[in-house]
Amino acid sequence: MSIVSFTSQLKHLKVVKVPYRFKHKDTHWSVVKKTKTHTTKALEHFDDFYDTVYGRLWPDVRTALLAKNNKYMAVVNNFSDTDRIAETLENSGAINLRAIYKAQRQLLKSLEREKANQRKLNNLNKGIDEFHAASEQSLQVQSSGFPDSTDSKDETEEDSMYSNNSAVPAELLSIAGSESSGNLDLDRIINPQNELSMSSLHQYVPATQLKGMEDYILESEHYDYYKKGSDLSIKVEKQRKLNFPEYLNIYTFEEENDTRFSSPRKGSTGVLDYYLLDGGSILPVLALDLRPNDHVLDMCAAPGGKTLITLQTLLPDLIVANDTTFSRVNRIKNVIDQYLDGMGQWDKKLVISQNDARAIGEQDKFNKILVDVPCTTDRHSLHENDNNIFKPSRIKERLQLPEMQTEILLNALKIIRPGGTVVYSTCSLSPIQNDGVVQMALKKSWEETNSIFIVKNMSPSLHPLKCIYNLSRHGLKYGQVLLPSLGNNFGPMYFCKIIKVR
């Protein structure tokens, strides 16, 4: 081959540039730089923020959030073959949530009665001991032959006191003598001599400022806006009892049981047997305290699970399921078609609407409003890259979430009928999106309308479900949050119940 022909062939050869990383012996060809995913960014954000908020609780919550064994509950469709469905679910080992609540509540009542009886017995024993001690002191004074050091008035009062104690019925004395005297719980006694004031009884009210919030301001400049509402004082009342609708049948598996429900099938009526959803989604609907003839608005209803649960109670006269976009409204319609399919009178009692929740203006039409706002959807953000709120193109949207949430809740507070109930909920652990939004919306409502609200602390009423739900009020002033745990991996779910007084 001549030099000329060889040179001409070289012109046709493709020059391949060697990557920089291959030029160095210390970098193996198989080492590829990992691209940071949206889920990774979400986890980094949660680690930085939630660790300062939840402290020692965060590692266990984090583990549960990252696990793929999140649990579901099955809501029986009352428009299908209910008896057959219940029997099938129970044969699989699932338990009716309402039955759990009733059984646990009865057990707690029994324990409270035992404690009350024990306190009465302890108080009786204390009174008898004091009587005997006083009697012995009196006998010693009489035997000494000297008058008591107190004046005649005090002697008269003591004699009267002793004579009253001496009237203790013999049967009570015999009961007290037959039982072990037990120790008195001194921590439960308020001694007037200690000069306790009412203010001292409120010293354990949760702080309105959470440690570590300063770090989050760097992430979101909006936080200062919400912290302004912390000077508002709202009355918080304990709710002792939970109204569990008679026809709402929800099935779950016990703690540490990760059995999965099978996919629902169509029954004899042509609709699906049950609806599967995260067990935490049940709580905001229960908090609504649904009653016959209620008019209910689900402001941000998609995908439609909470609207369907509301329907399954068979209680409201009207349910309006609203969302803001065509695609989200279609998701609601698909769920209703699969589980209701135009059956009977309920087809006329259900309205699906497409409106911006901030602009709904039907004043006093509704006495129950569910405000399940768009949020960071913490569990979804850790497992799904598609449409993740932590993707770079959605940064502005994410930072503006609390502002939008506040505006939606504020509108609900304005249009709810006096005496009505608003339940605000998110599937986020963020105190900014949770209590922070509640605080700011209540403050703005007071400034703009002078309306008065009461917040319900539902912890006492939900105590019978502690065997199912890992509920907490950690760092919270108004609502409660369902913390995921490996034993019962539901949530997260925050919810707050607000009653409009006037």
C-alpha positions as CSV (number, residue, x, y, z in Angstrom):
1,M,0.0,0.0,0.0
2,S,1.4,3.3,-1.0
3,I,1.7,6.2,1.4
4,V,-0.9,8.2,-0.6
5,S,-3.6,5.5,-0.3
6,F,-2.9,5.0,3.4
7,T,-3.3,8.7,4.0
8,S,-6.6,8.8,2.1
9,Q,-8.0,6.0,4.3
10,L,-7.0,7.9,7.5
11,K,-9.3,10.8,6.4
12,H,-12.3,8.5,6.6
13,L,-11.6,7.1,10.1
14,K,-13.8,8.4,13.0
15,V,-11.8,10.1,15.8
16,V,-13.2,9.0,19.2
17,K,-12.5,11.2,22.1
18,V,-11.4,9.3,25.3
19,P,-13.5,10.4,28.3
20,Y,-11.6,12.3,30.9
21,R,-12.4,9.7,33.6
22,F,-10.7,6.9,31.5
23,K,-7.4,8.8,31.4
24,H,-6.7,8.2,35.0
25,K,-5.8,4.8,36.5
26,D,-7.5,5.5,39.8
27,T,-10.9,5.7,38.2
28,H,-12.3,2.4,37.1
29,W,-14.5,2.4,33.9
30,S,-17.4,0.9,35.9
31,V,-17.6,3.8,38.3
32,V,-20.4,6.0,37.1
33,K,-21.4,9.2,38.8
34,K,-24.9,8.8,40.3
35,T,-27.5,11.4,39.4
36,K,-29.4,12.8,42.3
37,T,-33.0,11.8,42.0
38,H,-36.1,13.7,43.1
39,T,-36.7,11.1,45.8
40,T,-33.1,11.6,47.1
41,K,-33.6,15.3,47.3
42,A,-36.8,14.8,49.2
43,L,-35.1,12.5,51.7
44,E,-32.2,15.0,52.2
45,H,-34.8,17.8,52.9
46,F,-36.7,15.6,55.4
47,D,-33.6,14.5,57.2
48,D,-32.5,18.1,57.6
49,F,-35.9,19.5,58.6
50,Y,-37.8,16.7,60.4
51,D,-34.8,15.6,62.5
52,T,-34.9,19.1,64.2
53,V,-38.7,18.8,64.6
54,Y,-39.2,15.2,65.8
55,G,-35.8,14.5,67.4
56,R,-35.5,11.0,68.6
57,L,-38.7,10.0,66.9
58,W,-37.5,10.7,63.5
59,P,-35.2,7.7,62.9
60,D,-38.1,5.2,63.4
61,V,-40.5,7.4,61.4
62,R,-37.9,7.6,58.6
63,T,-37.4,3.9,58.5
64,A,-41.2,3.3,58.2
65,L,-41.6,6.0,55.5
66,L,-38.8,4.4,53.4
67,A,-40.3,0.9,53.8
68,K,-42.5,-0.4,51.0
69,N,-44.9,-2.3,53.3
70,N,-47.2,0.6,53.9
71,K,-50.6,-0.7,55.1
72,Y,-54.0,-0.2,53.6
73,M,-57.5,-0.6,55.0
74,A,-60.6,-1.9,53.1
75,V,-63.8,0.2,53.1
76,V,-66.8,-2.0,52.4
77,N,-69.0,-0.8,49.5
78,N,-72.5,-0.6,50.8
79,F,-73.8,-0.6,47.3
80,S,-72.5,-4.1,46.7
81,D,-73.0,-7.4,48.7
82,T,-72.1,-6.2,52.1
83,D,-72.6,-9.4,54.1
84,R,-70.6,-11.5,51.6
85,I,-67.8,-8.9,51.6
86,A,-67.6,-8.7,55.4
87,E,-67.5,-12.5,55.7
88,T,-64.7,-12.7,53.0
89,L,-62.6,-10.0,54.7
90,E,-63.1,-11.6,58.2
91,N,-62.1,-15.0,56.9
92,S,-58.9,-13.5,55.6
93,G,-58.1,-12.4,59.2
94,A,-59.1,-8.7,58.9
95,I,-60.9,-7.0,61.8
96,N,-63.6,-4.4,61.7
97,L,-62.2,-1.0,62.8
98,R,-65.5,0.0,64.5
99,A,-65.5,-3.3,66.5
100,I,-61.9,-2.5,67.6
101,Y,-62.9,0.9,68.7
102,K,-66.0,-0.2,70.7
103,A,-64.1,-3.1,72.4
104,Q,-61.1,-0.9,73.3
105,R,-63.4,1.9,74.5
106,Q,-65.3,-0.5,76.8
107,L,-62.0,-1.8,78.1
108,L,-60.7,1.7,78.9
109,K,-64.0,2.6,80.6
110,S,-63.6,-0.5,82.8
111,L,-60.0,0.4,83.7
112,E,-61.1,3.9,84.5
113,R,-63.8,2.6,86.9
114,E,-61.2,0.4,88.6
115,K,-58.9,3.4,89.0
116,A,-61.7,5.5,90.4
117,N,-62.7,2.8,92.9
118,Q,-59.1,2.5,94.0
119,R,-58.8,6.2,94.5
120,K,-62.0,6.2,96.6
121,L,-60.6,3.3,98.7
122,N,-57.3,5.1,99.1
123,N,-59.0,8.3,100.2
124,L,-61.1,6.3,102.7
125,N,-58.1,4.6,104.1
126,K,-56.4,7.9,104.5
127,G,-59.4,9.3,106.4
128,I,-59.5,6.3,108.7
129,D,-55.7,6.6,109.4
130,E,-56.1,10.3,110.2
131,F,-59.0,9.5,112.5
132,H,-57.0,6.9,114.4
133,A,-54.1,9.2,114.7
134,A,-56.2,12.1,116.0
135,S,-57.9,9.7,118.5
136,E,-54.6,8.5,119.9
137,Q,-53.4,12.2,120.3
138,S,-56.7,13.0,122.1
139,L,-56.2,10.1,124.5
140,Q,-52.6,11.1,125.2
141,V,-53.7,14.7,126.1
142,Q,-56.4,13.4,128.4
143,S,-54.1,11.0,130.2
144,S,-51.4,13.7,130.7
145,G,-53.9,15.8,132.8
146,F,-52.9,19.0,131.0
147,P,-55.1,21.1,128.8
148,D,-54.5,21.1,125.0
149,S,-52.3,23.9,123.7
150,T,-55.2,25.2,121.5
151,D,-57.8,27.6,122.7
152,S,-61.3,26.6,123.5
153,K,-62.6,27.5,120.0
154,D,-60.1,25.2,118.4
155,E,-61.0,22.4,120.9
156,T,-64.7,22.8,119.9
157,E,-63.9,22.5,116.2
158,E,-61.6,19.5,116.7
159,D,-64.2,17.8,118.9
160,S,-66.7,18.4,116.1
161,M,-64.4,17.0,113.6
162,Y,-63.6,13.9,115.6
163,S,-67.2,13.3,116.2
164,N,-67.9,13.4,112.5
165,N,-65.1,11.0,111.8
166,S,-66.4,8.7,114.5
167,A,-69.6,8.4,112.5
168,V,-67.8,6.4,109.7
169,P,-70.1,3.5,109.0
170,A,-68.9,0.2,110.4
171,E,-69.3,-1.6,107.1
172,L,-66.9,0.9,105.4
173,L,-64.4,0.4,108.3
174,S,-64.6,-3.4,107.7
175,I,-64.1,-2.9,103.9
176,A,-61.1,-0.7,104.5
177,G,-59.6,-3.1,107.0
178,S,-60.0,-6.0,104.6
179,E,-58.1,-4.3,101.8
180,S,-54.5,-3.4,101.5
181,S,-54.2,0.3,102.1
182,G,-52.1,1.2,99.0
183,N,-50.1,4.4,98.4
184,L,-51.8,7.7,97.8
185,D,-50.8,9.4,94.5
186,L,-49.7,12.7,95.8
187,D,-49.0,14.1,92.4
188,R,-52.8,14.1,91.6
189,I,-53.6,16.3,94.7
190,I,-53.8,20.1,94.4
191,N,-53.0,21.4,97.9
192,P,-54.5,24.9,98.4
193,Q,-51.6,25.7,100.9
194,N,-49.2,25.5,97.9
195,E,-50.8,28.7,96.6
196,L,-51.3,27.2,93.1
197,S,-53.0,29.5,90.6
198,M,-54.8,28.6,87.4
199,S,-51.9,29.9,85.4
200,S,-49.6,27.2,86.9
201,L,-52.0,24.5,85.5
202,H,-51.2,25.7,81.9
203,Q,-47.5,25.7,82.1
204,Y,-47.2,22.6,79.9
205,V,-49.1,24.0,76.9
206,P,-46.9,23.1,73.8
207,A,-44.7,25.9,72.6
208,T,-45.7,27.7,69.4
209,Q,-42.1,27.9,68.1
210,L,-40.4,24.7,67.1
211,K,-36.7,24.2,67.6
212,G,-34.8,24.2,64.3
213,M,-37.2,26.4,62.4
214,E,-34.5,28.9,61.8
215,D,-32.7,26.5,59.4
216,Y,-35.9,26.1,57.4
217,I,-36.1,29.8,56.7
218,L,-33.1,29.5,54.4
219,E,-35.2,27.0,52.4
220,S,-38.4,29.0,52.3
221,E,-38.7,32.7,52.8
222,H,-42.4,32.2,53.4
223,Y,-42.0,30.9,56.9
224,D,-41.8,34.4,58.5
225,Y,-45.2,35.1,57.0
226,Y,-46.8,32.1,58.9
227,K,-44.9,32.7,62.2
228,K,-46.7,36.0,62.5
229,G,-49.9,34.2,63.6
230,S,-48.4,32.8,66.7
231,D,-49.7,35.6,68.9
232,L,-53.4,34.5,68.4
233,S,-55.0,32.7,71.2
234,I,-57.6,30.0,70.2
235,K,-59.6,27.9,72.7
236,V,-58.7,24.2,72.5
237,E,-61.2,21.8,74.0
238,K,-60.8,18.0,74.5
239,Q,-63.2,15.7,72.6
240,R,-64.0,12.7,74.7
241,K,-66.0,10.5,72.3
242,L,-65.7,9.6,68.7
243,N,-68.9,9.2,66.6
244,F,-68.3,6.1,64.5
245,P,-71.0,5.8,61.8
246,E,-73.1,2.6,62.1
247,Y,-72.9,1.7,58.4
248,L,-69.2,2.6,57.8
249,N,-67.4,-0.8,57.8
250,I,-63.7,-0.6,57.5
251,Y,-61.4,-3.6,57.8
252,T,-57.7,-3.7,58.8
253,F,-55.1,-6.2,60.1
254,E,-53.6,-6.1,63.5
255,E,-50.3,-4.6,64.4
256,E,-47.2,-6.3,62.9
257,N,-49.5,-8.1,60.4
258,D,-48.5,-7.0,56.9
259,T,-51.0,-9.1,55.1
260,R,-52.1,-7.5,51.9
261,F,-55.8,-7.2,50.8
262,S,-56.5,-8.8,47.5
263,S,-57.7,-6.6,44.7
264,P,-61.4,-5.8,44.9
265,R,-63.8,-7.5,42.5
266,K,-67.3,-6.7,41.2
267,G,-70.2,-8.1,43.0
268,S,-73.8,-9.0,42.0
269,T,-74.7,-5.3,41.6
270,G,-71.9,-4.6,39.1
271,V,-69.8,-2.4,41.4
272,L,-66.5,-3.1,43.2
273,D,-66.7,-4.8,46.7
274,Y,-64.4,-2.5,48.7
275,Y,-62.0,0.4,48.3
276,L,-58.4,0.2,49.4
277,L,-56.6,3.2,50.8
278,D,-54.0,4.2,53.4
279,G,-55.5,3.8,56.9
280,G,-54.6,7.3,57.8
281,S,-57.1,8.7,55.3
282,I,-60.0,7.4,57.5
283,L,-59.2,9.8,60.3
284,P,-60.2,13.2,58.8
285,V,-63.5,11.7,57.7
286,L,-64.2,10.4,61.2
287,A,-63.2,13.8,62.6
288,L,-66.0,15.4,60.6
289,D,-68.5,13.7,63.0
290,L,-71.0,13.0,60.2
291,R,-74.7,13.1,61.1
292,P,-78.0,12.6,59.2
293,N,-78.9,15.5,56.9
294,D,-75.4,16.9,56.8
295,H,-74.4,19.1,53.8
296,V,-70.7,18.2,53.1
297,L,-68.1,19.9,51.0
298,D,-64.9,18.1,50.1
299,M,-62.9,21.0,48.8
300,C,-59.9,19.1,47.3
301,A,-61.5,15.7,46.7
302,A,-59.3,13.9,44.2
303,P,-58.7,11.1,43.8
304,G,-62.0,10.6,45.6
305,G,-61.3,8.2,48.5
306,K,-62.5,10.5,51.3
307,T,-65.6,11.4,49.3
308,L,-66.4,7.7,48.9
309,I,-65.9,7.1,52.6
310,T,-68.3,9.9,53.3
311,L,-70.8,8.3,50.9
312,Q,-70.5,4.9,52.7
313,T,-71.8,6.4,56.0
314,L,-75.2,6.8,54.2
315,L,-75.7,9.9,56.4
316,P,-75.4,13.2,54.4
317,D,-78.2,14.8,52.4
318,L,-75.7,16.4,50.1
319,I,-72.0,15.8,49.2
320,V,-70.1,18.1,46.9
321,A,-66.8,16.7,45.7
322,N,-64.7,19.5,44.2
323,D,-61.3,19.8,42.7
324,T,-59.5,22.4,40.6
325,T,-58.4,20.7,37.3
326,F,-60.2,18.6,34.7
327,S,-57.9,15.6,35.2
328,R,-58.4,15.6,38.9
329,V,-62.2,15.8,38.6
330,N,-62.1,12.9,36.2
331,R,-60.3,10.8,38.9
332,I,-63.2,11.5,41.3
333,K,-65.7,10.5,38.6
334,N,-63.8,7.3,37.9
335,V,-63.9,6.2,41.6
336,I,-67.6,7.1,41.9
337,D,-68.4,5.1,38.7
338,Q,-66.6,2.1,40.0
339,Y,-68.3,2.1,43.4
340,L,-71.7,3.8,42.9
341,D,-72.5,3.7,39.2
342,G,-75.6,5.9,39.4
343,M,-77.4,3.8,42.0
344,G,-80.6,5.1,43.6
345,Q,-81.1,8.3,45.4
346,W,-77.3,8.8,46.1
347,D,-76.7,9.7,42.5
348,K,-78.8,12.8,43.1
349,K,-77.2,13.6,46.5
350,L,-73.6,13.7,45.1
351,V,-72.3,16.7,43.0
352,I,-68.9,16.7,41.4
353,S,-67.6,20.2,40.7
354,Q,-64.5,21.9,39.2
355,N,-63.6,25.1,41.0
356,D,-60.6,26.7,42.7
357,A,-61.2,25.9,46.4
358,R,-60.1,29.4,47.3
359,A,-63.0,30.9,45.2
360,I,-65.9,28.8,46.4
361,G,-68.4,31.3,47.7
362,E,-71.6,29.4,48.8
363,Q,-71.9,31.0,52.2
364,D,-73.6,28.9,55.0
365,K,-74.6,26.1,52.5
366,F,-72.4,23.5,54.2
367,N,-72.2,22.5,57.8
368,K,-69.3,20.0,57.3
369,I,-66.2,20.9,55.2
370,L,-63.2,18.7,54.6
371,V,-60.0,20.6,53.5
372,D,-57.6,17.9,52.5
373,V,-55.1,20.3,50.8
374,P,-52.3,19.6,48.3
375,C,-49.1,19.2,50.2
376,T,-45.6,17.7,49.9
377,T,-47.1,14.1,50.1
378,D,-44.1,12.9,52.1
379,R,-44.4,9.2,51.5
380,H,-45.0,9.6,47.7
381,S,-42.1,12.0,47.5
382,L,-39.8,9.3,48.9
383,H,-40.9,6.6,46.5
384,E,-42.0,8.1,43.2
385,N,-39.9,10.3,40.9
386,D,-42.8,11.0,38.5
387,N,-44.5,14.3,39.3
388,N,-42.4,14.6,42.4
389,I,-42.9,18.0,44.3
390,F,-39.1,18.1,44.9
391,K,-38.2,18.1,41.2
392,P,-36.4,21.4,40.2
393,S,-39.2,22.6,38.0
394,R,-41.6,22.6,41.0
395,I,-39.4,24.4,43.6
396,K,-41.5,27.6,43.4
397,E,-44.7,25.6,43.7
398,R,-43.4,23.7,46.7
399,L,-42.3,26.9,48.5
400,Q,-45.7,28.5,47.9
401,L,-47.6,25.5,49.3
402,P,-48.3,26.9,52.8
403,E,-49.6,30.2,51.3
404,M,-52.1,28.3,49.1
405,Q,-53.1,26.0,51.9
406,T,-53.8,28.9,54.1
407,E,-56.0,30.6,51.5
408,I,-58.0,27.4,51.0
409,L,-58.5,26.8,54.7
410,L,-59.4,30.5,55.2
411,N,-62.1,30.3,52.6
412,A,-63.5,27.2,54.3
413,L,-63.6,29.0,57.6
414,K,-65.5,31.9,55.9
415,I,-68.2,29.8,54.2
416,I,-68.9,27.2,56.9
417,R,-72.2,27.5,58.6
418,P,-72.1,28.7,62.3
419,G,-72.0,25.6,64.4
420,G,-70.4,23.7,61.6
421,T,-67.2,21.7,61.4
422,V,-64.1,22.2,59.3
423,V,-61.4,19.5,59.2
424,Y,-58.1,20.5,57.8
425,S,-55.7,17.7,56.8
426,T,-52.4,16.9,55.0
427,C,-50.3,13.8,54.3
428,S,-47.2,15.7,55.5
429,L,-45.2,15.8,58.7
430,S,-44.3,19.5,58.1
431,P,-45.4,21.7,61.1
432,I,-45.4,24.6,58.7
433,Q,-48.0,23.0,56.4
434,N,-49.9,21.7,59.5
435,D,-50.3,23.7,62.7
436,G,-48.6,26.7,61.0
437,V,-51.3,26.9,58.3
438,V,-54.1,26.4,60.9
439,Q,-52.7,29.2,63.1
440,M,-52.4,31.6,60.2
441,A,-55.8,30.9,58.7
442,L,-57.5,31.3,62.1
443,K,-55.7,34.6,62.6
444,K,-56.7,36.0,59.2
445,S,-60.3,34.8,59.7
446,W,-60.5,36.7,63.0
447,E,-59.0,39.8,61.4
448,E,-61.3,39.8,58.4
449,T,-64.6,38.5,59.8
450,N,-64.4,38.5,63.7
451,S,-65.6,34.9,63.6
452,I,-65.0,32.8,66.7
453,F,-63.7,29.2,66.5
454,I,-62.9,26.4,68.8
455,V,-60.3,23.7,68.0
456,K,-61.0,20.2,69.2
457,N,-58.2,18.1,70.7
458,M,-59.3,14.7,69.5
459,S,-56.6,12.7,71.4
460,P,-58.9,11.5,74.1
461,S,-61.6,10.3,71.7
462,L,-59.0,8.5,69.5
463,H,-57.3,6.8,72.5
464,P,-59.2,3.5,71.9
465,L,-57.5,3.3,68.5
466,K,-53.9,3.6,69.8
467,C,-53.6,-0.2,69.1
468,I,-53.9,0.6,65.4
469,Y,-52.7,4.2,65.0
470,N,-49.4,5.8,66.2
471,L,-51.0,9.2,66.9
472,S,-49.0,12.0,68.3
473,R,-49.3,15.7,69.3
474,H,-45.5,16.1,69.4
475,G,-44.8,19.9,69.2
476,L,-48.4,20.6,68.1
477,K,-50.8,23.1,69.5
478,Y,-54.0,22.3,67.5
479,G,-54.0,19.1,65.5
480,Q,-52.7,15.6,65.8
481,V,-50.4,13.7,63.4
482,L,-50.3,10.0,62.5
483,L,-46.7,8.9,62.6
484,P,-45.7,6.0,60.4
485,S,-44.3,3.0,62.3
486,L,-43.1,-0.4,61.1
487,G,-45.8,-2.2,63.1
488,N,-48.7,-0.2,61.7
489,N,-47.2,1.6,58.6
490,F,-50.0,4.1,58.0
491,G,-49.6,7.8,57.2
492,P,-48.3,10.3,57.6
493,M,-51.6,12.1,58.2
494,Y,-52.1,15.4,60.0
495,F,-55.7,16.6,60.8
496,C,-57.2,19.4,62.8
497,K,-60.9,19.7,63.8
498,I,-62.3,23.3,64.0
499,I,-65.8,24.3,65.1
500,K,-67.3,27.7,64.1
501,V,-69.0,29.2,67.1
502,R,-70.3,32.3,65.2
